[in-house]
Amino acid sequence: MKRYLLGYDIGSSSVKASLVSIETGKSVASAFYPDSEAPIKAVNPGWAEQEPEDWWSYLTNVTKKVLQESGSNGDDIEAIGISYQMHGLVCVDKEGKPLRPSIIWCDSRAVPYGETAFRELGNSQCLRRLLNSPGNFTASKLAWVKQNEPELFARIDKIMLPGDYIAMKLTGTTCTTVSGLSEGMLWDFSENKLADFLMDYYGFSSSIIPEIRPTFSDQGHVSAQAAAALGIAEGIPVTYRAGDQPNNALSLNVFEPGEIAATAGTSGVVYGVNGEVNFDRQSRVNTFAHVNHTGDQTRLGVLLCINGTGILNAWTRRSMMNDGLSYGDMNKLADEAPVGSAGISVLPFGNGAERVLGNKEVGCVFSGVNFNIHNRRHLARAVQEGIVFSFKYGMDIMASMGMDISRIHAGNANMFLNPVFRETLAGITGATIELYDTDGSVGAAKGAGIGAGVYKDHNEAFATLEKLKVIEPKTSLVPQYQEAYARWKAVLANYVGEK
């Protein structure tokens, strides 16, 4: 009899599901729903909300699609794992029904609440205990609800992250994880417990926090009602849940200190594992409990986000290159220019304020262009190098927090398809880059296998992870990369006031 693991990835644009064969470790079917991007309601500027019941509707539809594609009858699934969009707030009543739409990750209304808490509680206390500013995270979103919707706030029985809500809909069990609480600024790392000091400051009762269970553990079993809605067997355990960025790292088998998971789509994310409790004193990166963090083993995920990565590459192609020029053609042009782009430096920060720059909105800058020397080849390469240097800038902050970055894992997609981008990143960081074929829902399924004991550890779970390419640093070019990076940082200093 065939045996499967089912993984869900609850995103803000769609819900994806993958069915992974336990025998082969490979995905046998994947699907997403809806086919067009899920709606996000923005009643006011800076707001972003979604209906939790819509996520459940998408999940029921995608489950049926993936079962049909695989030929599974739903009785052969051994465990379920959940990845989800981070930092969202779901408020439910005593019947587990949502009291309002979810305030999701990209909603910014809570920023003033987090900034005030950071100032009044003290930067040092917040960073030492939360490892972050309270910022625009889940706890601050709840503070907005408390002040602006007091009658609704009084009816809240539990607050949840999006993944907690989906797990409750699947199982009827209400619980959360330390990793989840840490992403909401609700975990005190210095005391290894719920962040009572922030809860008290905001006026929250600890009773609204669900039971805490390990990331890899029995987190409830599929109810008869959910089984009927999804077309799967009753009693399947949910054995893993994690936010999308920790789960992306898991999907790339990133568990140990010094390992990095990176993505470079429209925006770019570098997520590194730290083996010691530390923080950036300027709060330019975020730190959360990684999926394998425990009281006995410190494993923290340090997250750097750069807003302007692939979007800059797309803008350059659209605005500066000949019509019809493909990304492949542009990559070839970039490869024809020398390392350092003959003196051009590009700051890729034209997609809003950047946390890594202290929330300054620098804008995109092209510096050093000489009309008599430079052409589109130099521009194409300078754009690629500028994006890489923004990654390196953030990774230097990670290094200052005690991280020894030696290996970067990434999916074989988006800007990692470009040899110039990959080789520049390897050269300036000194790290080996490994490219893999995987995604978040497959990772969630593997996580479920770890939690259910199907695999003895993550190495066994990801033994079949397909490594597509390895990029080693070209040591002969390192001095040139370093010179170009130093020039890039000097340009940046003119805008952010650094030496």
TIPAPA-103381 format. One line per field, with one value per residue (C-alpha): residue in three letters; x, y, z. Coordinates in Angstrom, 2 decimals. Last residue first. Layout:
// residues N
rest	[ALA | ...]
c1	[X | ...]
c2	[Y | ...]
c3	[Z | ...]
//
This chain:
// residues 499
rest	[LYS | GLU | GLY | VAL | TYR | ASN | ALA | LEU | VAL | ALA | LYS | TRP | ARG | ALA | TYR | ALA | GLU | GLN | TYR | GLN | PRO | VAL | LEU | SER | THR | LYS | PRO | GLU | ILE | VAL | LYS | LEU | LYS | GLU | LEU | THR | ALA | PHE | ALA | GLU | ASN | HIS | ASP | LYS | TYR | VAL | GLY | ALA | GLY | ILE | GLY | ALA | GLY | LYS | ALA | ALA | GLY | VAL | SER | GLY | ASP | THR | ASP | TYR | LEU | GLU | ILE | THR | ALA | GLY | THR | ILE | GLY | ALA | LEU | THR | GLU | ARG | PHE | VAL | PRO | ASN | LEU | PHE | MET | ASN | ALA | ASN | GLY | ALA | HIS | ILE | ARG | SER | ILE | ASP | MET | GLY | MET | SER | ALA | MET | ILE | ASP | MET | GLY | TYR | LYS | PHE | SER | PHE | VAL | ILE | GLY | GLU | GLN | VAL | ALA | ARG | ALA | LEU | HIS | ARG | ARG | ASN | HIS | ILE | ASN | PHE | ASN | VAL | GLY | SER | PHE | VAL | CYS | GLY | VAL | GLU | LYS | ASN | GLY | LEU | VAL | ARG | GLU | ALA | GLY | ASN | GLY | PHE | PRO | LEU | VAL | SER | ILE | GLY | ALA | SER | GLY | VAL | PRO | ALA | GLU | ASP | ALA | LEU | LYS | ASN | MET | ASP | GLY | TYR | SER | LEU | GLY | ASP | ASN | MET | MET | SER | ARG | ARG | THR | TRP | ALA | ASN | LEU | ILE | GLY | THR | GLY | ASN | ILE | CYS | LEU | LEU | VAL | GLY | LEU | ARG | THR | GLN | ASP | GLY | THR | HIS | ASN | VAL | HIS | ALA | PHE | THR | ASN | VAL | ARG | SER | GLN | ARG | ASP | PHE | ASN | VAL | GLU | GLY | ASN | VAL | GLY | TYR | VAL | VAL | GLY | SER | THR | GLY | ALA | THR | ALA | ALA | ILE | GLU | GLY | PRO | GLU | PHE | VAL | ASN | LEU | SER | LEU | ALA | ASN | ASN | PRO | GLN | ASP | GLY | ALA | ARG | TYR | THR | VAL | PRO | ILE | GLY | GLU | ALA | ILE | GLY | LEU | ALA | ALA | ALA | ALA | GLN | ALA | SER | VAL | HIS | GLY | GLN | ASP | SER | PHE | THR | PRO | ARG | ILE | GLU | PRO | ILE | ILE | SER | SER | SER | PHE | GLY | TYR | TYR | ASP | MET | LEU | PHE | ASP | ALA | LEU | LYS | ASN | GLU | SER | PHE | ASP | TRP | LEU | MET | GLY | GLU | SER | LEU | GLY | SER | VAL | THR | THR | CYS | THR | THR | GLY | THR | LEU | LYS | MET | ALA | ILE | TYR | ASP | GLY | PRO | LEU | MET | ILE | LYS | ASP | ILE | ARG | ALA | PHE | LEU | GLU | PRO | GLU | ASN | GLN | LYS | VAL | TRP | ALA | LEU | LYS | SER | ALA | THR | PHE | ASN | GLY | PRO | SER | ASN | LEU | LEU | ARG | ARG | LEU | CYS | GLN | SER | ASN | GLY | LEU | GLU | ARG | PHE | ALA | THR | GLU | GLY | TYR | PRO | VAL | ALA | ARG | SER | ASP | CYS | TRP | ILE | ILE | SER | PRO | ARG | LEU | PRO | LYS | GLY | GLU | LYS | ASP | VAL | CYS | VAL | LEU | GLY | HIS | MET | GLN | TYR | SER | ILE | GLY | ILE | ALA | GLU | ILE | ASP | ASP | GLY | ASN | SER | GLY | SER | GLU | GLN | LEU | VAL | LYS | LYS | THR | VAL | ASN | THR | LEU | TYR | SER | TRP | TRP | ASP | GLU | PRO | GLU | GLN | GLU | ALA | TRP | GLY | PRO | ASN | VAL | ALA | LYS | ILE | PRO | ALA | GLU | SER | ASP | PRO | TYR | PHE | ALA | SER | ALA | VAL | SER | LYS | GLY | THR | GLU | ILE | SER | VAL | LEU | SER | ALA | LYS | VAL | SER | SER | SER | GLY | ILE | ASP | TYR | GLY | LEU | LEU | TYR | ARG | LYS | MET]
c1	[31.11 | 27.34 | 24.96 | 22.21 | 22.34 | 26.03 | 26.91 | 25.25 | 27.76 | 30.65 | 29.07 | 28.99 | 32.68 | 33.61 | 31.53 | 33.30 | 36.73 | 35.68 | 34.39 | 37.67 | 39.73 | 37.58 | 38.05 | 40.87 | 38.99 | 36.12 | 33.59 | 32.00 | 28.63 | 26.89 | 24.00 | 20.85 | 20.77 | 17.68 | 16.38 | 16.26 | 18.12 | 15.84 | 13.84 | 16.86 | 18.93 | 15.97 | 15.75 | 14.38 | 11.92 | 8.39 | 8.47 | 5.27 | 7.02 | 9.74 | 7.19 | 5.13 | 8.25 | 8.62 | 5.06 | 5.75 | 8.87 | 6.84 | 4.39 | 7.21 | 9.06 | 11.85 | 14.46 | 17.78 | 20.64 | 23.77 | 25.87 | 29.29 | 30.07 | 32.98 | 30.46 | 31.72 | 32.56 | 29.52 | 27.14 | 28.98 | 28.92 | 25.20 | 24.17 | 26.42 | 25.20 | 21.51 | 19.01 | 19.43 | 17.56 | 14.23 | 14.47 | 16.74 | 15.78 | 18.43 | 20.90 | 23.81 | 26.80 | 29.58 | 28.09 | 29.61 | 26.87 | 27.85 | 25.55 | 28.17 | 27.96 | 24.23 | 24.94 | 27.49 | 24.76 | 22.63 | 25.32 | 26.06 | 22.43 | 22.52 | 25.78 | 24.05 | 21.31 | 23.90 | 25.90 | 22.93 | 22.05 | 25.68 | 25.80 | 22.85 | 24.10 | 27.57 | 26.14 | 23.70 | 26.54 | 29.26 | 32.36 | 31.51 | 28.26 | 29.98 | 27.69 | 29.24 | 26.09 | 22.68 | 20.42 | 17.13 | 15.25 | 16.63 | 13.45 | 14.90 | 13.43 | 16.72 | 18.57 | 17.97 | 14.30 | 14.09 | 11.49 | 9.83 | 10.61 | 13.43 | 16.21 | 18.51 | 21.55 | 23.51 | 27.26 | 28.92 | 32.75 | 33.62 | 30.79 | 32.60 | 33.43 | 33.78 | 30.88 | 30.13 | 28.37 | 25.83 | 24.95 | 24.42 | 22.11 | 20.14 | 19.70 | 18.44 | 16.08 | 14.70 | 15.14 | 11.89 | 12.04 | 15.60 | 16.82 | 16.55 | 12.94 | 11.47 | 14.71 | 15.77 | 12.33 | 12.43 | 15.90 | 14.75 | 11.65 | 13.92 | 15.65 | 14.06 | 12.38 | 15.44 | 14.44 | 16.88 | 15.72 | 17.72 | 16.34 | 17.37 | 18.53 | 19.47 | 19.27 | 18.14 | 15.06 | 14.28 | 14.83 | 14.40 | 11.86 | 13.76 | 12.84 | 12.71 | 15.13 | 14.39 | 17.02 | 17.73 | 16.91 | 19.66 | 21.13 | 21.06 | 20.23 | 21.80 | 20.86 | 23.40 | 23.36 | 22.24 | 20.47 | 20.24 | 17.31 | 18.17 | 15.10 | 14.82 | 11.94 | 10.39 | 12.09 | 15.45 | 15.29 | 17.96 | 18.35 | 21.58 | 23.59 | 26.00 | 24.33 | 22.41 | 18.93 | 18.81 | 17.49 | 16.18 | 12.56 | 13.49 | 14.69 | 11.46 | 9.62 | 11.38 | 10.34 | 6.76 | 5.86 | 5.88 | 3.61 | 4.26 | 2.52 | -1.11 | -2.34 | -4.73 | -7.79 | -10.51 | -9.47 | -9.39 | -12.09 | -11.52 | -14.97 | -15.67 | -12.31 | -12.86 | -16.17 | -14.80 | -11.88 | -8.28 | -6.05 | -4.30 | -0.88 | 1.18 | 4.73 | 7.41 | 6.94 | 6.52 | 3.18 | 1.97 | -1.69 | -3.47 | -2.81 | -5.96 | -5.70 | -2.45 | -4.60 | -3.59 | -3.16 | -0.55 | 2.09 | 1.02 | 1.41 | 4.79 | 6.09 | 4.41 | 6.44 | 5.49 | 8.40 | 12.11 | 12.99 | 15.61 | 13.89 | 10.55 | 7.98 | 5.00 | 6.70 | 4.36 | 7.22 | 8.28 | 4.81 | 4.93 | 8.34 | 7.21 | 4.25 | 0.44 | -2.62 | -6.38 | -7.53 | -10.64 | -8.44 | -8.44 | -10.09 | -7.75 | -4.73 | -5.96 | -6.29 | -2.86 | -1.35 | -2.89 | -1.55 | -3.98 | -5.68 | -8.02 | -11.30 | -11.83 | -15.21 | -13.71 | -11.63 | -14.84 | -16.23 | -12.88 | -12.47 | -10.03 | -7.89 | -7.91 | -7.77 | -4.67 | -3.04 | -3.78 | -1.77 | 1.03 | 1.11 | 1.09 | 4.07 | 4.38 | 7.30 | 7.65 | 11.37 | 13.34 | 15.30 | 12.15 | 14.02 | 17.27 | 15.86 | 12.78 | 14.68 | 17.39 | 14.99 | 13.00 | 9.46 | 8.31 | 10.27 | 9.68 | 6.04 | 5.57 | 7.18 | 5.04 | 1.82 | 2.83 | 3.51 | 0.17 | -1.56 | 1.06 | -0.77 | 1.70 | 1.62 | -2.15 | -4.88 | -7.32 | -10.95 | -13.08 | -14.55 | -13.34 | -15.27 | -13.56 | -16.75 | -15.29 | -14.58 | -11.73 | -9.16 | -6.72 | -3.61 | -0.97 | 2.78 | 3.79 | 2.10 | 1.76 | 3.41 | 1.38 | 2.25 | -0.07 | 0.59 | 0.02 | -2.02 | -3.24 | -6.95 | -7.26 | -8.17 | -4.92 | -4.97 | -2.26 | -3.97 | -7.35 | -5.91 | -4.08 | -7.22 | -9.42 | -6.90 | -6.72 | -10.47 | -10.61 | -7.59 | -9.04 | -12.23 | -10.16 | -8.15 | -11.45 | -12.70 | -9.73 | -10.99 | -8.13 | -6.95 | -4.37 | -4.33 | -1.74 | -4.31 | -7.81 | -10.28 | -7.52 | -8.95 | -6.58 | -8.02 | -6.49 | -4.39 | -5.92 | -5.96 | -7.30 | -5.92 | -2.65 | -1.65 | 1.11 | 1.30 | 3.77 | 6.34 | 9.40 | 10.62 | 10.55 | 8.69 | 7.08 | 5.56 | 4.90 | 1.53 | 1.80 | -0.70 | -0.62 | -2.94 | -3.00 | -1.97 | -1.58 | 0.06 | -1.03 | 1.49 | 0.04 | 1.90 | 0.44 | 2.62 | 1.92 | 1.84 | 1.27 | 0.00]
c2	[55.79 | 55.60 | 58.52 | 56.58 | 58.23 | 59.10 | 55.87 | 53.91 | 55.27 | 54.27 | 50.84 | 50.33 | 51.35 | 48.82 | 46.19 | 46.83 | 46.54 | 43.35 | 41.78 | 42.63 | 41.19 | 38.00 | 37.31 | 34.77 | 33.04 | 32.00 | 31.05 | 27.61 | 27.20 | 23.84 | 22.82 | 20.71 | 19.17 | 16.98 | 16.42 | 12.63 | 12.57 | 15.35 | 13.40 | 11.29 | 14.39 | 16.01 | 13.25 | 9.75 | 9.98 | 8.59 | 9.75 | 11.79 | 15.12 | 14.28 | 13.16 | 16.29 | 18.35 | 16.45 | 17.43 | 21.05 | 21.01 | 19.78 | 22.63 | 25.16 | 24.28 | 22.02 | 21.56 | 22.62 | 25.03 | 24.96 | 28.10 | 27.85 | 30.90 | 33.33 | 36.17 | 38.37 | 35.50 | 33.31 | 36.23 | 37.36 | 33.84 | 33.42 | 36.81 | 36.45 | 32.87 | 33.90 | 31.17 | 32.29 | 35.42 | 33.60 | 29.86 | 26.97 | 27.09 | 28.29 | 26.99 | 29.23 | 27.74 | 29.23 | 32.03 | 32.15 | 33.83 | 35.66 | 38.67 | 40.67 | 37.98 | 38.63 | 42.32 | 41.38 | 39.22 | 42.32 | 44.16 | 40.98 | 40.78 | 44.45 | 43.68 | 40.94 | 43.35 | 45.93 | 43.29 | 42.26 | 45.87 | 46.67 | 43.75 | 44.94 | 48.53 | 47.53 | 45.58 | 48.41 | 50.79 | 52.59 | 54.42 | 57.78 | 58.31 | 57.67 | 56.22 | 56.41 | 55.99 | 54.52 | 54.95 | 53.27 | 54.93 | 55.65 | 55.13 | 54.73 | 51.99 | 51.62 | 50.61 | 46.86 | 47.76 | 49.11 | 51.73 | 51.28 | 49.45 | 51.56 | 50.22 | 48.52 | 50.79 | 50.51 | 51.11 | 51.74 | 51.74 | 49.52 | 47.10 | 45.90 | 42.55 | 43.21 | 43.35 | 40.47 | 38.45 | 41.23 | 41.01 | 37.26 | 37.83 | 40.33 | 37.76 | 35.20 | 37.79 | 38.22 | 41.27 | 41.83 | 45.60 | 46.80 | 47.33 | 50.27 | 50.49 | 46.99 | 45.08 | 47.50 | 47.35 | 43.53 | 43.49 | 46.07 | 43.98 | 40.97 | 42.66 | 45.72 | 44.81 | 43.34 | 41.14 | 39.77 | 37.05 | 35.54 | 32.09 | 30.97 | 27.51 | 27.23 | 23.64 | 22.66 | 24.86 | 23.99 | 25.53 | 23.02 | 25.06 | 28.30 | 30.65 | 34.16 | 37.00 | 40.00 | 42.17 | 45.91 | 46.00 | 48.58 | 46.48 | 43.40 | 40.39 | 37.39 | 34.02 | 31.56 | 28.92 | 31.25 | 29.96 | 32.27 | 33.52 | 35.78 | 37.08 | 38.98 | 40.89 | 40.28 | 36.88 | 36.30 | 33.56 | 32.54 | 29.84 | 30.15 | 27.69 | 29.09 | 27.38 | 24.21 | 23.53 | 24.43 | 21.39 | 23.52 | 22.81 | 23.57 | 27.01 | 27.56 | 26.44 | 29.04 | 31.60 | 30.38 | 30.14 | 26.68 | 23.71 | 20.02 | 16.84 | 17.12 | 13.58 | 11.73 | 10.74 | 10.92 | 9.89 | 12.32 | 13.80 | 17.36 | 18.28 | 14.80 | 14.66 | 18.13 | 17.08 | 13.75 | 15.57 | 15.36 | 14.70 | 17.17 | 18.76 | 15.58 | 16.91 | 18.65 | 22.36 | 21.54 | 22.39 | 25.56 | 25.72 | 28.71 | 32.31 | 34.25 | 33.10 | 35.08 | 38.19 | 41.18 | 44.72 | 45.93 | 46.38 | 43.18 | 41.14 | 42.81 | 41.87 | 38.46 | 37.39 | 33.70 | 31.59 | 30.97 | 33.72 | 35.47 | 34.33 | 35.91 | 34.84 | 36.92 | 39.04 | 37.48 | 35.65 | 34.32 | 32.95 | 30.95 | 29.46 | 28.63 | 26.77 | 27.05 | 25.12 | 24.83 | 21.31 | 20.96 | 18.99 | 20.48 | 23.79 | 24.13 | 23.45 | 26.10 | 28.62 | 27.85 | 28.28 | 31.75 | 32.83 | 32.63 | 34.64 | 32.92 | 33.70 | 37.18 | 38.69 | 41.66 | 42.55 | 42.86 | 45.41 | 47.23 | 47.60 | 50.52 | 50.21 | 46.43 | 45.81 | 48.03 | 46.20 | 42.94 | 44.20 | 45.06 | 41.47 | 40.12 | 42.09 | 45.65 | 46.46 | 44.84 | 45.56 | 42.37 | 39.82 | 39.55 | 39.55 | 41.40 | 43.46 | 44.52 | 45.24 | 47.26 | 49.32 | 50.38 | 49.53 | 53.04 | 53.37 | 49.88 | 50.01 | 53.30 | 51.90 | 48.77 | 50.75 | 53.21 | 50.31 | 48.55 | 49.90 | 48.37 | 45.40 | 43.28 | 40.31 | 39.88 | 41.40 | 38.49 | 39.41 | 39.75 | 37.61 | 34.35 | 31.34 | 28.98 | 28.44 | 30.41 | 33.36 | 33.73 | 36.44 | 35.74 | 37.90 | 37.49 | 37.58 | 34.80 | 33.33 | 29.60 | 26.21 | 23.21 | 19.53 | 16.51 | 12.88 | 9.31 | 9.84 | 6.58 | 7.03 | 10.08 | 8.04 | 8.88 | 9.06 | 11.69 | 14.37 | 13.72 | 13.88 | 17.13 | 18.75 | 17.66 | 19.06 | 22.31 | 22.83 | 22.15 | 24.39 | 27.27 | 27.14 | 27.05 | 30.07 | 31.82 | 31.14 | 33.10 | 36.19 | 38.39 | 41.82 | 44.39 | 47.98 | 50.58 | 52.93 | 52.08 | 49.33 | 47.27 | 43.80 | 41.20 | 38.99 | 35.62 | 35.66 | 33.74 | 29.93 | 29.73 | 27.27 | 25.42 | 21.91 | 19.38 | 15.64 | 12.78 | 14.75 | 12.65 | 10.96 | 7.63 | 5.37 | 8.16 | 9.56 | 13.29 | 14.90 | 18.63 | 21.41 | 25.12 | 27.78 | 31.05 | 34.73 | 35.32 | 31.94 | 28.84 | 26.17 | 22.69 | 19.39 | 15.87 | 12.83 | 9.63 | 5.87 | 3.47 | 0.00]
c3	[7.60 | 7.67 | 7.00 | 5.26 | 1.84 | 1.39 | 3.20 | 0.40 | -2.13 | 0.14 | 0.59 | -3.20 | -3.50 | -0.82 | -2.62 | -5.94 | -4.27 | -2.49 | -5.71 | -7.46 | -4.61 | -4.66 | -8.38 | -8.05 | -5.23 | -7.45 | -4.76 | -5.25 | -6.96 | -6.55 | -8.80 | -8.89 | -5.43 | -5.29 | -1.78 | -1.39 | 1.93 | 3.13 | 5.70 | 6.68 | 7.41 | 9.15 | 11.76 | 12.44 | 9.56 | 9.78 | 13.39 | 13.01 | 13.55 | 11.05 | 8.46 | 9.06 | 8.35 | 5.07 | 4.14 | 5.12 | 2.93 | -0.03 | 0.62 | 0.80 | -2.39 | -3.66 | -6.41 | -4.91 | -5.54 | -3.35 | -2.91 | -1.22 | 0.86 | 0.48 | 0.83 | -2.04 | -4.37 | -3.70 | -4.21 | -7.34 | -8.76 | -8.16 | -9.58 | -12.62 | -13.24 | -13.30 | -12.34 | -8.72 | -9.77 | -10.03 | -9.39 | -8.47 | -4.82 | -2.46 | 0.14 | 1.16 | 2.98 | 5.11 | 7.17 | 10.65 | 12.64 | 15.84 | 15.69 | 13.76 | 11.08 | 10.74 | 10.22 | 7.55 | 5.99 | 5.60 | 3.64 | 1.65 | 0.53 | -0.49 | -2.32 | -4.30 | -5.42 | -6.46 | -8.33 | -10.44 | -11.22 | -12.00 | -14.45 | -16.51 | -16.42 | -17.59 | -20.50 | -21.26 | -22.02 | -20.10 | -21.19 | -22.76 | -20.86 | -17.53 | -14.83 | -11.36 | -9.29 | -10.13 | -7.10 | -6.22 | -3.39 | 0.07 | 2.07 | 5.55 | 7.74 | 9.67 | 6.50 | 7.01 | 7.54 | 3.99 | 3.10 | -0.28 | -3.51 | -4.91 | -2.69 | -5.22 | -4.70 | -7.94 | -8.28 | -11.65 | -11.66 | -14.64 | -13.83 | -10.70 | -12.29 | -16.00 | -18.47 | -20.89 | -18.17 | -17.76 | -21.45 | -21.13 | -18.16 | -20.22 | -22.97 | -20.47 | -19.00 | -22.50 | -24.73 | -26.61 | -26.38 | -25.96 | -22.41 | -20.04 | -18.86 | -19.00 | -18.39 | -15.67 | -14.03 | -14.02 | -12.41 | -9.87 | -9.03 | -8.64 | -5.71 | -4.12 | -0.85 | 0.88 | 3.82 | 6.40 | 8.76 | 11.59 | 12.48 | 15.92 | 16.93 | 20.58 | 21.76 | 25.27 | 25.53 | 21.92 | 18.50 | 15.66 | 13.64 | 14.15 | 16.99 | 15.57 | 14.86 | 12.65 | 10.96 | 11.22 | 14.94 | 15.63 | 18.45 | 16.22 | 18.37 | 20.06 | 21.51 | 20.13 | 17.42 | 14.64 | 11.53 | 8.53 | 6.48 | 3.55 | 1.79 | -1.48 | -3.01 | -6.42 | -6.31 | -4.67 | -2.05 | 0.42 | 3.07 | 5.04 | 7.13 | 9.71 | 12.66 | 11.68 | 10.34 | 6.65 | 4.78 | 1.87 | 2.82 | 6.45 | 5.37 | 3.47 | 6.61 | 8.73 | 6.07 | 5.65 | 9.31 | 10.86 | 11.54 | 12.05 | 13.25 | 12.18 | 12.79 | 10.45 | 12.54 | 9.89 | 6.42 | 3.51 | 1.26 | 2.40 | 3.72 | 5.10 | 6.84 | 8.30 | 9.89 | 11.14 | 12.75 | 11.56 | 14.56 | 16.86 | 17.27 | 17.67 | 17.55 | 15.50 | 16.25 | 19.93 | 21.60 | 23.32 | 24.40 | 22.91 | 24.06 | 24.96 | 28.58 | 28.96 | 29.39 | 27.26 | 28.58 | 26.09 | 28.78 | 30.51 | 27.31 | 26.68 | 30.15 | 29.99 | 26.98 | 27.19 | 28.38 | 27.94 | 30.44 | 28.27 | 25.08 | 25.97 | 23.37 | 22.22 | 19.57 | 16.94 | 15.24 | 18.65 | 19.33 | 16.11 | 16.85 | 20.38 | 18.91 | 18.83 | 19.95 | 19.49 | 18.62 | 16.40 | 14.02 | 10.54 | 11.42 | 14.41 | 12.20 | 9.76 | 12.59 | 14.00 | 10.54 | 10.18 | 13.59 | 16.45 | 19.15 | 21.56 | 23.37 | 21.94 | 22.90 | 24.80 | 21.74 | 19.68 | 22.11 | 22.24 | 18.44 | 18.07 | 21.19 | 21.62 | 17.86 | 17.54 | 20.45 | 18.62 | 15.64 | 18.06 | 19.34 | 15.78 | 14.48 | 13.24 | 15.50 | 18.92 | 18.32 | 18.06 | 20.12 | 22.30 | 25.64 | 25.00 | 22.13 | 24.07 | 27.29 | 25.55 | 23.46 | 26.49 | 27.51 | 26.58 | 23.33 | 21.97 | 23.07 | 21.22 | 18.07 | 18.23 | 18.57 | 15.83 | 13.40 | 14.01 | 10.87 | 8.55 | 7.00 | 5.02 | 7.42 | 7.66 | 9.81 | 9.69 | 9.09 | 12.21 | 14.98 | 13.48 | 14.79 | 17.23 | 19.24 | 22.18 | 19.88 | 17.40 | 16.58 | 13.73 | 13.53 | 10.80 | 11.50 | 9.06 | 6.00 | 6.62 | 6.43 | 7.61 | 7.90 | 7.68 | 8.59 | 7.42 | 4.26 | 2.68 | 3.34 | 1.09 | -1.98 | -3.72 | -7.52 | -7.45 | -9.54 | -7.94 | -4.45 | -5.32 | -6.69 | -3.78 | -1.33 | -3.31 | -2.98 | 0.75 | 1.32 | -0.68 | 1.39 | 4.60 | 3.48 | 2.63 | 6.15 | 7.46 | 5.59 | 4.43 | 5.51 | 4.41 | 5.65 | 4.63 | 3.12 | 4.41 | 3.56 | 1.95 | 1.35 | -0.08 | -2.81 | -3.70 | -6.87 | -9.77 | -9.89 | -6.36 | -5.33 | -5.73 | -6.79 | -6.26 | -6.90 | -6.49 | -4.50 | -3.84 | -0.64 | -2.49 | -0.02 | 2.00 | -1.18 | -0.88 | -1.57 | -2.09 | -1.37 | -2.19 | -0.81 | -2.74 | -2.78 | 0.97 | 1.42 | 3.32 | 2.30 | 2.93 | 3.11 | 2.94 | 3.67 | 1.75 | 2.00 | -0.90 | 0.00]
//
